[in-house]
Amino acid sequence: MNREIFNLVTFNSTHSAIRAERELLNEGIKVKVIPVPTEITASCGLSIRMKLEDLEKVKNILKNNDIATAGYYHVEKLGLKKNISAR
């Protein structure tokens, strides 16, 4: 079975998610915009997926660029099962 482990950041607006993606890519952080998993409640339907080791860098970049976030999450996915916890 395929196992994936990653972090997500969610936003209160689509504008914030797109702006965050741009800033993170400009800083050389590999990220991917994905729909917010249904297990997470957020007013915006977009989240950014990142590697585990990039979490602190992402937090600092978003804070330094005044990009508001709704939450950070740790996701472990094994087949169809997902375990999501707040960070």
C-alpha positions, 0 to 999 in steps of 0.5 A, a space after each residue: 500500500 502506498 504511504 504518504 506523509 506531508 504537511 498542509 497549510 490552509 487559508 481563509 481566502 483563495 487570494 492568500 493561498 495563491 499569494 503564498 504559493 507564489 512567495 514560497 516558489 520564489 523562495 525555492 520551496 517545492 509546494 503544490 496547491 491542492 483542495 482542502 481535504 474534507 476532514 479539515 474545515 476551512 472557508 477557502 477550498 485551497 491548501 498548500 502541500 509541502 514536505 515535512 522538513 519545510 514546515 518551519 521555513 514555510 511558517 517563517 516565509 508566510 509570516 515575513 510576508 504577512 500572509 494570513 493562514 487558517 491552520 497547519 496540519 500533518 497528514 499521514 495517508 495510507 491507501 484510502 485512510 487519512 490521519 490528519 492532526 493540527 500542527 
